[in-house]
Amino acid sequence: MSDATQPDTPKAPRLETMIIALVGVIVLGAIWYVMTQQQQSLRRSPSGLDGLQVWLAANDVSAQNFTGGWLIDETTVGLLVLPVYDTGLDQERARPTSPEELIFQQDEYDLASSVILKKASRVPALIVLPKWRSGMRLTGLAHPVLGVRPERISATLRKLTGDSSASPVRARVPFTDFDYDAGNGDRLTARIYAAQMFRSERCTPIIGRDNAMLLGECRLDGTGEDDPNSRVLVLSDPDLLDNHGLRLGDNARIALDFLRSRAGEANIVIDYSRDVWLRDPYVEPRRERTWDDLARFFGPPFLALWAGGGLLLALFLWRSALRYGPIRPELNTPGAGKDIAVQARARLLRLSGQDGPLVREYAAARLAATASALFGPAHARHYSGEPAFLEYTERRHPALSPRLRSVLDGIHKLPARLSASEAIHHIDQLEQVLEQITHDA
């Protein structure tokens, strides 16, 4: 049936409301993505270290990824792996404004050198220097053009080691092999693509040689030789440990042997956090509950549940505001109760599939409306009935009376269920003859 029988039906949400709701959903989705997916995407990318954690755990080595949010007892940390994805420490990186700038972005996020050095001074640490730009993570292509600039690596290396003469060394061949003696006596070979090595007077090579070491043990700036925490491991090329490089040569076996020998039975923590979350149990009082315990339930992966619940609540509020909002002004006018009753009756007839009775009700309403237009409110009641209106038509419009009577008889004979096209056909015939009667009057 046509919606002409329901002129006062509640209107659908306006386009502006839908646009505002859509923008709100997009903003919430963007916030959720930035907070929960950006770092996970980095960790799972070819330049991330998620594969290392899985490899260590599969070989019965206690290892975990850590992004912050709660305190860690530093006495349980055998080795803290610190991947550095920032070649401009202590400087805020410039946000990319185009896809090209994003591909060639030097840094993934901002880090502070003081935080890295403080962590390294408290627990045994392995600092993994950056090598690739964001384009390597986004495209999955380890091309030399996507490597970070040597001068930025040099500045990062000097800031972490305190050696003003430290500098990176780039290999001149596509693949470089490094010998490594495992703890069980096996001779292993580390293979690195476009190897990034370094030299420093404050470092002793573990893998590589003095003027081109891949992995070295360095003395922290500002510490003495007798300080037990004065040494830190520096890996110049992350491809020895990252998802991209573990599959080359004996890199996976070397990573397992070396990290296990350094950590012993303690835990290996791959720390992506930007703050110091280490706690000394002998100095700092141990609290049974802190705010960080509660904050964990608002971080990943629970953040996705909270975001979904918030979107669902917003949807409920939006829909309830449209359905149970304030009373519309037109519903307070005289006769509004009768109009509502007519609308309710029409809606019930439509829902129950009673299109025939609905057309008859419509015909009676149109006769009453035409009588009101022809005779005015004072006499409309007398002529609104079908017999009186037909009698008037026979007297004043004899040419149209047979047609009107035929149309009304056809409407009265309609079955309860009929197609919408047939119902509209009868209504159109009624409207045409009533329009002629009204205009001829």
N, C-alpha and C positions, 0 to 999 in steps of 0.2 A: 504493500500500500504506500501511497505517497505520504510524505511528512506534513502535508498540508493540514492534516487533522490534528497536528500537535504544534500549534504556533508558539506555545509558551514552554516547549520542552527545554530543560536546562542546556545551555550552550556548552560545546566542547571547549577545552582549554584553549585560550588564545595563543597565537603564534609566538607572541613575545614571552609568554609564560613558559612555553616549551623551550624556547631558545635559552632563557635564563637557566632553566633546569639542566639543559644539555651542557651549558658552559660550566655550571657547578660540578656536574659529573666529570667533565674533562679535567677541571682543575684538581679535584680530589684524586682522580686517577693519575694525573701527572705527579702530584706530591707523593702518592704511594709508590709510583715507579721509581722516582728519584731516590727515595729513602731506602727502598728494599732491593731494587734490581740493579742499580748502577754498580755497586761494589761486587755483587754476586756475578754480574756479567764479566767484570774484570777478572775475578778469581777463576772463572770457568773458561776464560779465553785462552788462546795459545800462550799469552804472556803471563797467565796466572799460575798459582801454585796449588790449586785444588788437587791436581793429579799427584803431586808429591805427598799430600796428606793421605790420600787413598792408598798410594803405593806403600808408605810406611806402615799404615794400619794393617794392610794385607800381609805384611811380613812381621807381625807381632811387635811392632814398635809403637809405643804410646805417642800419638801425635794428634793435634787438634788445631783447627782454625779459630782465630780469636779476633773479634771486631770491636771489643770493648763492651762496657755496660755493667761489669761487676769486677770485684777485686780478685786477683790471683795471688795465692801464696807463693812468693818467689822462691821459697825453699823446695818447692815441688817442680820447678822449671829446670830441666837439664840443659836445654838450649833454646834460646829465643831467636827465631828466624824473622828478620825484619826486612821485608821487601820494600824498597824505596822506589816509588813511582813519581818522584818529584826531582827534577834537575835544577830547580830554583828554590832551594830550602830557605825558609824564613821570608819568602816573597809570595805575594798573592798572584796566582796565575791569571793571565788574560783569558776571559771567556771567549770561545770561538763564536763567530757571527755568521759563518757560512759552512757548508759541508767541506769545502776545501781546507778551511782553517781547522776544522775538527779532525780531518785526516792527518794533518801535519802538526797537530798539537803535541808539544814536547812533554807535558806533564798530565797525569791522570787526576791527581788531587794534591792539595797543599799539605806539606809536613813541616814541622819545626825541628831544626837540628838539635836544639837543646833537649827535646823529648827523646830523640833517638839516642843521643849520648847518655842521657840519664838512665835509660833502659839498659844500655850496654854496660854501664858502670855498676849496675845492681845484680845482673845475672849474666852468665855466659851467653854471648850473642853472636849471630852471623848476620852481617849487613849485606843485603843483595842490592847492588847498584842497578840503576835503570839502564836500559839499552834501546828499547823500542818506543816509537811514538804511538799515539792512539790509533793511527791507521793500521798498525799491525794487528791490533785487537779487533778492529772493526772489519777489516778486509780478510784477515786470516792469511795474509801474504807477508812472509819474512824477507822483504827486499831491502838491500842496503840503503836505499833512498829513504826508507822509513825509520832509520836509526837516528837517535838523538845526536845533537851536535857534540863533537869532542870537547869543545871549550866548556860546555855546560857540565859534562861528566867530570872534567878536570876541577871545576869550581866545587862541585858536590864532593868529590874525593878529598880535596884539600880541607874543606870545612869539617869533614867527619874524622879525618886522620890528624889534622893539625900540621901536616907536612906541606909547606908552601911549594915544594918542588915536585910533588906527586903529579902524575899525568897519565892519561890513558894511552894505550898502545893498540893500534888497529892492525889486524892480520892482513897480509897482502894476497892471500889465497882464499878460495871459497870455504874450504874446510881445514880446520887445524886440529891435530891430534895431540893429546897430552897424556903422558904416562902417569899411572897411579898404582902404588903398591897397596893392595888390600890387607886387612888384618890377618887373613888366613894364608897370606903368602902369594895369592894370585896376582898376576900382572894384568891390570886393566887399562883400557884406553878410553879417555874422554874425547868425544868428537864434538866440536863446536862449529856452527856455521857463522861465517863473518865474525870471527872471534874478537872480543873486546877484552884486552888485557890492561895491566897498569904497572907502573913502577913507582916505588916509594922507598926512601931511606929508612922509614919507620916501620917497614913491614918485612916479614920473613916469608918467602914463598913456601906454600904447601903443595900446590899444583902449578907447574910452570917454573920459570927461572927468575933470577933477580930483576932483570931488565924487562921482563914480559911475563908477569905472574897472572894466573887465572884466579887462584885462591891464595890468600895470604893472611898471616896473623900479624896484626898491627897493634901498636901501643897507642892508647887513647891520649888525646891532647890533655895536658894538665895533670897527668897521673905519674907516679913514681914507679921505679922498677920493682919495688917490694910490695906494691899494692897488688893483692890477688885478683882484683877486678880491673887491672890496668890494660889487659889485652882484649882485643876484639877481632873476630874473623871478618874478612872483607872478601866478597865474591864479586868480581868485576863484571862477569857475564852471567846473567840470570838463566841463560839457556842450558846451563848444567842441571838446573833444578826445575825449571818451569815446564808447563804442559807441552810446549813446543819441542823442548830439547831432551826430555827424558827418553824419548824413543830412539835417539841417535847413539851409536856406539855402545859403550858400557856405562853411559851416564846414569841410568837408573840404579845399576849395581854400585857404582861409586857413591851416589847420593846415599843409598841405604847404608853402606859400610861406614862412610865418614860420619854421617849424622848419628848413627848408633854408637860409634866409638866416642863421640864427644858428649852425647847426652847420657850414656850409660843406661841405667834402669829408670831414670827420671823422664819426665814428660817433655816432648818437643812441641813448642807452641809457635805456630805461624801467625805472627801478630800483624794485623792490618789496622789496628787502632791508631788514633792520632793523639792519644793522651797516655799518661803513665798509669796503668792499672795494677801495678805490682804492689804487694803489701808485705812488709816485714813482720812476721808474727811475734818477733821478740821485742820489737819497738812499738808497733802500733797496736792498740787494744783491739781485740777481736769482738766484734758486735754480732750478736745472733741474728739480728735483722737490721737492714739498712734500706734507704730509699731505692738503692740500686736493685734490690730484690724485687721491689714492686715495678720498677721501670722495665725490667726484663719482659714483663707481660705486655708491654706496649711497644716492643721492638719486634723485628722479624723473628719467627714467621707469624707471631700473633698480630702484628700490625695489619696484615692483610685481612684478618678476621674483623678487627676493629673498623677498618675502612669499609668492608662489606656491610657490617652492621650499621655504620653511619649512613651509608647510601640507602640502605633499606629503610631506616628510620626517616630519612628525608623524603623518600618516596611515599611512605605512609602518611606523613604530615601533609605533603602536597595533595595527595588524593583526598584525604579527609577534609582539608580546607576547601576543596572544590565541591565535595558532596555535602558536607555539614557546615558550610560557611554561614555568614550572616544572612538573614532573610532579605530577599530581593524586594525593592520598593514596590514593584508592580503587584506583588502578592498581598499588599496591604490595602489595595483599592477596593471599593464596593463591588460586590459580585465575584471577588476573587475565589471565594469558597466554591461557588458553582463551577467556575472555570476549572479549578483543580479537580473537582469531582468528574467533570466531563473528560479531562485529560486522563485521569486514572482509569475511567471506564474504557476509553479508547485504547489505552495501553494494555489493559487486561484482555480486550478483544483481540488485539494484534498478537499478543504473546500466546494466546490459546488457539490461534489460527482461525478465528471466526471473522473472516474477511467479509462474508455476505452480510451478517448483522451489522458490521462496522459501516458498510456502504449505506445500509438503510438508515442508521443513525446519522450519518453524514447528510443524507438527502433530507431528513427531517430538519436538521440544523440549518441547512441552506434555505429551505422553504421559509423557516422562521426569520432568518436574516433578510431574505428578500422582502418578506411582508413588512418587516420593520423599516426597510428602506423605502417602500412604496407608501405605507399608510401612517408611518410615524409611531412612536412608542404608545400612544393612547389607543390605537386600533390594531396594533400588530398582533396582540394576543388572540383576537377574534379570527384573523385571517392566517395565523401561523399554522393551523391544522391543515392537513392535506385535503379533506373534503371542501372546506371553505375556500381554500386557495384555488382548487380546481373549478369551483363554481364561479369564482371571480374571473378566472381565465376564460371560461366559456362565454361569459357575458361581455368582457372587454377585449379579449384577444381570441376570437373564435378560430382564427387560422392556426394559432399555436397550441390551442387546447388539446387536440388529438395527439400531437407529438409529445406534449408534456405528460399526458395520461399514459401513453405508450412507454415512455421512459420510466415513469414511476412503477408501472406494472412489471416491467422487466427487472427493475431493482428488487421488487417484492418477491419475485420468483427466483432470485439468486440463491444458490446452495450455500451452505455454511462455509465450505472451503472452495476457493477458486484462485486462479492465478492472478498475480498483480496486474498483468496487462489487461485482463478482462475487466477487473474492477476499475482500473483507470479509464477504460473505454466507456463504461456506464457513467462514471462521474463526469467525463468530458461532455457526453451528450446532455446530461442534466445542466451543466454549467452553460452550455451554448443556448439552450432554450430559455433558461432563467435570465441570461444576459439580454436576449431579444425581448423578453417580457419587460424587463426593467427599462430598457432604452425606448421601447415603444410607448411606455407609459407617459 
